Amino acid sequence: MRRRIPSIEALIAFEAAARHLSFTRSADELALTQSAVGRQVASLEDYLGVALFNRVKKRLSLTEIGQTYARQVREDLDRIERDTLAAMAHRNAGGILELAVIPTFATRWLIPRLPQFYAEHEHVTINLTTRAEPFLFTDTPFDAAIHFGDPVWPGSITKYLFGEEMTPVCSPRLLQGKTSLEPRDVTKFTLLHQSARPDAWRHWLAQAGIDDDVDCMRGQRYELFSMLVEAARAGLGIALVPRFFVSHEVATGELVLPSSTSLRSDKGYYLVYPESKQNSPQLQAFALWLLAEASRYAEREE
C-alpha cells in the first residue's frame, strides 16, 4: 500500500518557513526563490487539507496544527539526516559503532586514547552518547555500552575492564601550605559529593577508621564527576573522585591528594553488548583494543 507521505521537498520548505516565519529567509537558506518556497508550502497544505500558516498583512504565523506539525517534522527530518549520515559512513567499509558511555569516563579516559584505536582501525567510526544508567539495547540504537557497576545486564555479554579507586582531591590553596591531612581533619572542610554516589564519603570515613558521628553528608552535590573535579579546582572543597579521573591535574599540581587513604570499590567498569552483536566486526575490533588498553592501564596502577 502506498504511504501517505508528502514530498520531502515540501516538508523541508515548510520546516524552514516555520522556523523563520518568513518565506524570504527560508528561500535564502534553501537557495530557492521566495515563490518556490511558497508553492511548496501551499502544496503541503493542499495535501494535508489544513492551513499551516496564518497570512495576515504579509506576516506569517503558525496555526495551532502548524506549530505541532512543524515540531514533529523537524524531529523527523533530524532523524532522517542522522540515519542518512550513518548510512553514508558505511561507504568506507569499516562500519559504525554506536557506543553509550559514562560521561566523565569518556572524557577523562576513553577519548584521550581513541587516537590509538583510529591509528589501527581508520575505517571504523565510533559515535559516543552519554548514558549513566543501564538500559535495554532493544529500545536504543546502541551497539555497546561502557558501564560502571555490577556485571549484570540481561541478554548481554559483559567484559570486565578494571576496578575503581576513589581518592580525596582538592586545590592546594585549600590546604594553606599543608602537605597532607589526617582523615578526621578532612571532615573539617566542605565535602563535595557526586549525586549518584551519596554514600561515598561515609564509606571512605569507615575505611579510614572513623565510624563515630561525623556529618559527612553536608556539602554540595554535582551530577557529573567532571563537575566535581572543576569544583575542587575552584577551591570549593574536597572531592572524592576516581583516581584516574584526576591523574592529569595531580601531575600538574592543579590538584593535590590531602590524604593517602583511598576507597576501593567492589564494583567495576565493564564493556557491555548484546549477544546479537557479538559477531560485529567493528565491535570486536573495538572490544579487543579496549580490553588490551584496560589491561595495560590496570597493570600500571597496581
Secondary structure, 3 states (H helix, E strand, C coil): CCCCCCCHHHHHHHHHHHHHCCHHHHHHHHCCCHHHHHHHHHHHHHHHCCCCEEEECCEEEECHHHHHHHHHHHHHHHHHHHHHHHHHHHHHCCCEEEEEECHHHHHHHHHHHHHHHHHHCCCCEEEEEECCCCCCHHHCCCCEEEEEECCCCCCEEEEEEEEEEEEEEECHHHHCCCCCCCHHHHCCCCEEEECCCCCHHHHHHHHCCCCCCCCCCCCCEECCHHHHHHHHHCCCCEEEEEHHHCHHHHHHCCCECCCCCCEEEEEEEEEEEEHHHCCCHHHHHHHHHHHHHHHHHHHHHC
